[in-house]
């Protein structure tokens, strides 16, 4: 999810305060976020060591095309090689002499592994931020020649939470593809470290060194895991993501209708479910209503799982807003309290609650290999609302009439007050929202900004 507010005016305050010399943790991670969002593709060299129920050396390569959502993961563990590939059209796996197009539950398993790796390698800082929303502020910054070095300085509790939450996410995937069941409630984080090397000129991630350890109960037996992994990045040099060769016999044996373009009947049914999913997602994010997320979701068989997904979307929306709002103010952010962030997010949600939308229709797009849902939205001009408050405050600050703390207090109070007042709805605008189908009644919107930026418009 990209920024869902106008940061241009907010950044003008940061420019007034910016000083020469070493950037702060928050400033640098903000620059990294912008740089990583511009990356088209990446090749990642992976080296490491795993210690646990069995010890092994790890090395390999990962390749990701972020625009086309294609991923390739080649992992060698003590000489044994596993290749996995996924691009939306097909999912492939090559292990030793066996190669196949994978289907059904195995396809969901491989796809989830690749998507998780893709999320990590697109921006490692943002990836771990989902477990600790204040992560961008929690790095020590040093410099060496043409590089900045970010070293995570979170306390013991935060380190344990990050590694435990990440291990749970990993084992949720692993449990799909294995008869062995890990007890997610019995995963305990022990330690975590993260060192990120940044190129001074491009602000792109050059290298990541990650250490982590945790314990997990598998089939009633406690297993301890300790690992160190190093990722080294090369950007925008790929013509195409590597696609493993699949034996013709294996390909023929595994081929079924799920690898082909859906029939017209299935397209119509899936398009309807995509409509339902977008409707549900808007309820969970914009309107913070998880009950409606469950009621409108196409999966009515497993309401407990759907409820959990709705709660995640609901909380993530608020966390991203608060992080982006705080990050937009750059050097001013240290003056913002958690209470003020909560106040501004509640007020923003109040403004959003007055907006309107209608799901119009949906259709399968062969060109995008996605279901395109048309959503009619009556949003408000967020940029104008913010300008009403920020412009006079900027003038007072430049004139020396406000301290940093006073500026933040008046900014938060003014913006929150304005959000709580009635906002004028703009004329209805119809926007396309691209939805991918990950499995039976399982859908995903890859770019939520396709609808969010029409609810809170920036111009």
N, C-alpha and C positions, 0 to 999 in steps of 0.2 A: 504494500500500500504506500503510495507516495504521500507528500504533504497534502493535507486537506484544509489548508488555510493560506491566506495571502501572506507570505513571509517577506516580501519586498520591503514593506514599510517597517516591519519589525527589525529587519537586518540593518536598516538605516541607523537605528539606535546602536547596534553593535559596532558599526563602523565608527561612530563617534567615540566609542570606548576602546577600540582595538589599539593595542600597544605594540611597539616593535619587539622583536625577540622571539622567544619560544612560545608557540601556540599552546593554549590550554588543551586538556584532554578532550573537552567537549567541542572546542573549535576544530581540532584536528579530525576527530571522528566524524564531525559534520562534513568536512571537506572530503573525507574518504567515502562517505555515503554518496555524495554527488558524483565523485569520480567513478565509483564502482557501478553506478546506475547507467553510465555511458558505455560500459564495456559490452561489446557484441558477443565475443566468445573468449574462452580461456582454456589453456592447457595447464594442468597441475601435476607436478612431479611429487609423488608421495613416498616417504620413507618413514620407517618406524619400528617399534618393538612392542609386542603384546605379551603380558605375563598373566597367567590365570590358570584355568583348568588344564590348558596346554600352552606352552611358550612357543612363540614363532616370530621371525623377522618378517616385516611387511615392506614391500616396495611395489610401485606401480605407477600408473598414469591415469588421470581423469580428464575428460574433455567435455565441454559444455557449450552449446549454442543457445544463448539466452533468448534470442528473438524467436527461434523456431522450436524452442523447448525440446532440444535433442541432447541426449547425454550418453556418454560412454565411460565405463569404469573397468579398468584392467587392474586386477589385484593379484600379486604373487605372494604366497605365504609359504615360507620354507620350500620354495621351488614349485609348489602347486599353483597353477594359474586359473583364474576365473575371469571371464569377460562378460559384461552385461551391457545391453544397449536398449534405449527406448527413445522413440521420436513421435509418439502419438499415433503413427500408422501401425507400427509393429514393435514388438518387444522380443529381444533375442538374448539367449544365454549360451555361453560356450564354456564347458568345464572339462578339461582334459581332452579326450577324444570325442566327447559327446557335445553335440550342438543342436539347438532346437529353437523354434519359435514358441515362446511360452504362452499359455492360455489360462483362463480361469483364475483360480486363487493364486497360482504361481505367478501369473502376469501381474496381479495386484501387488504381490510381494516384491518382485523385481522393480516394478515401476516406482513403488514407494521408496525403495533403497536409492534409486537413481535420483528421484526428486529431492530426497533429503540431502544427498550429496551436492546436488545442484544449488540448493538453497544455501548450504554452508559455504560453497566456494564462490558464490556470487558476491557475498559480503560476510566474512566470518564474524565481524563485530555485530552486525545486525542480527545474524543467526543466534548468537548467544544472548542478545538483548531481550529476546522473547522470554528468557528465564529470569532476567534481571533488568527491569526497565531503566534503571539508572546507570547501566553499564557504561554509556559514553562518557560519564563523569569520573569513572573509576580506573583510570590508567595513569601511571607515572610516565611522563614524557621526557625522553632524552634524545640527543642527536649524535650522529656519527657520520662524518663526511656528508654524503648526499642523501642521508636517510634519517627519518625519525623512528625511534623505537618506543612502542607503546607496551607497557607491562601492567597487566591487570593487578590492582591493589585492593580488591575487595576483601572483606573480613572472612573469617573461617566459615561462618554460617552461610554467607552468600556463595562461597566456593562449593560448599557441600550441596547447597540447593541446586546450583547450576549443573553440577555433574550428575546429581540424582535425577533431575528432570530430563536431562538429555539422555541418560541411560534408559529411563522409562519410555521415552519416545522411540528409542532404538529397539527396545525389546517388544514394543507394540508391533513393530514391523516384523521382527524376527519371529514372533509367535504366530504370524500369519503363515510363514513358510516352513514351520518345523513342528514335529510332533512333540518336541520338548517344550514345556511351558514354564516361563519365568514368572514368578510372583511379583507383579509390579508394585504391590504394597510393601514388599520386603527389600526394595532397593534402597541402599543407604550410601550417600555420597561421603567420600573421605577427604579427597583433596583435588584441587584443580588449579592449573596455572595456564596463562595465555600470554604469549609475547608476539606482537605483530610489528613487522618491519614495513615502513611506509616510504615510498619514493618521494623525496622532497618536492620534485618538480611536478610530477603527475598526480600526486596524492593517492596513487593506487597501492594496493597491498602487494608487497614483493614476496614476503615470506611469513609464515605462521608456524610457531612452535607451541604445541599443546601437550600438557601432561595432565593425566587424570587417573583417579583410582576410586573404586566403589565396590560394594559387595551386593550380591543378588542371590536369592534362593531359586534354584532350578530343580523342579521335581522334589522339593523338600530339602535339598542339600544346599548349604551356603557355599557360594563360589566367590572368590576375590579376583578382581580384575585391576590390572595396572598397565597403563600404556603411555607411550610417548610417540607423537606423530609430528612430522615436519612437512609442510606444504610449500612448494616453490612455484611461483606463478609466471606464466607468459601469456600476454594478452593480444587478442585480435590478429593472430597469425594463422588461424585455421581456415582453410577453404571449406572443408566439411568435417564434421565429427566422424571419427573412425567407426565404421560399421563392420562388425565381425561377419565372416563368411559362414553361412549355414549350409550344411550338407543338403543336397537336393532331396535325398531320401527323407532326412529329418524334417525338412521344411514341408514336404508333401504330407508326411504323417501327422504333422501338428496343425496343418491348415484347417481352419473352419470359418464359419461365417463371421466370427467376431473380428477377424483380421481384415475383412473386406468392407467396402463402403456399405453402410446399412441400407436395407431395402427401403422403398418409399414408405411402406407401412411402419417400419421401425423408426425411420427418421421422424415421422409425424408423432409417434409415441414418445420418443426421446426428446423432441422439441418441446412437447407439452411438459415433460418432467423438468427440462431446463428452465422453462417459464416458472414453474413452481419453486425451483431452487432459488432463482434470482429474487422472487417475491419473498421467500423465507429469509434470504440473506439481508435484504434491505430492512426487514423487520428487526433482525438481530443487531445490525450495525447502526443504521440511521436512527431507528426508533427504540433500540435497546429492549426489544420485546422477545424474549426467548420462548414464551408460550406460543406466540404466533409463528416463530421459526419452526417449532415442532408441528404446529397445525398445518402449515403450508408446505412443509418439506415433502418431497416425493416418496421418501422412505417412511412409511407408516407402520412397518413391521417391528423395527427396533427403536422405539421412542426414547429409550434411555440413552443410547448412543447418540441419537440426533440431538437430544437435550444437551449432552456434553459438548457437542460441536457448536451448538448455539451459544452456550455460555462462553466458549472460547472466542467466538467471533465478537460477542458483545464486549468482553473485557479487553480484547486486543484492539478494538476500535478506539476505546477510551485511552488505552495506554499509548497508542500511536499518536493520537491527538496531543496528549500531554507532552510526550517526548518531542514531537515536532514543534509545538508551541515554545517549549523551553529552549530547544536547540536553535530556533529562529532568532531568539534574543541574544544568543552567543554570550558575550562577556557579562551581560546582565543576569544570566541564568543563576549565578550563585546567590543572588538576592531573592530568588523566588522560593517560597516555602511549598511544602507538599499541600498544605491547606489552600494556598492560593491556586495551585494547579487544579486541585479538586473543584474549587469555586469556578474557575474559568471553564473547565470541561462540562460541569453541570449546566452552566449558562449557555454554552454552545449547543448542548443537547436540547435545551429549552427552545432555542431558535430553530433547530432542525425539526422539532416536533410539530411546527406549524406548516412544514412543507407538505406537498402532495405528490403522489405518483400513481401511475397506472401501467400495468403490464399489458402491452398491446398484442404482440404476437412473437413467434420465434420460428426459425427455419435453420436447416442444416446448411453450412457453407463448406463445400468441398475444397475451395481454395484455402480456407483457414483451418480445415479439419476441426470445426467447432460448431456449436449451436449458437446462433446469434439471436439474442433476445432484445426486442425493441421495447424500451421503457420510456414512457412519457412522464416528465418530471417538471414540477413547478417548484423551483428553488428560490434562494435569495442571493443578493449580491453581497457576498462576504467581504470582498475588498472594500466596498463602499462603507459598510458598517465599521470596519476596522479603521478606515481613514478618518472617519468622523472623530474618533478618539485619539488616534496616534498623531495626526498632523499638528494640532495645537500643542500637544505634549512635547513633540520634537522641537518646536520653536522655543518653548520655555526652557527645555534642557540646554539647547545651544546658547541661550542667553545667560546660562549659569544660574537659573532660578530654581533648579531641582538637583538634588543629589541623586546618586544611583538608586539608593533605597527609596527615596521619594518618587522617583520616576517609575520604578517597578510597582509600587503601591498604587499610584494614581492610574497607571496603565491597566493593572489587573482590575481595579475597582471600576474604571470607566468602561472597559470592554465587557466585563461581566454584566454591568448594568445595562449596557446597550443591547447585549444578546437577549436579556430578559424582556426587553421591551418588544412590542410587535415589530416584525420585519415584513417589509413589502414583498410579496411573492412576484416573481418575474413571470412573463408569459411562458406557457408550457413549451418544453423543448424535448424532442424525442432523440434518444441516444442509443447506440448499439452496445450491448454487453456480451462479450464472448465467453462462452461456457464450454468446458471440456468434460467429457464423460469418462470417469475413471473406472467404472464398473457398474454393477447392477444398482440402479437408483443412487449412484454416487457421483456427484458433480462438483465442479470447482470453477470459480471465477478467478482467472489469473491476474487480472488488473482491476481491482475494485474502484480505482479512480475513474473508470469508464462511466460509473454512475455517481460516485461521491462528489466529483468536481462539478456536477450539475445541480446537486442539492445545495452546495455551498460554492457559488461561482466566484471566480477570481478576477473578473473584468466586467 
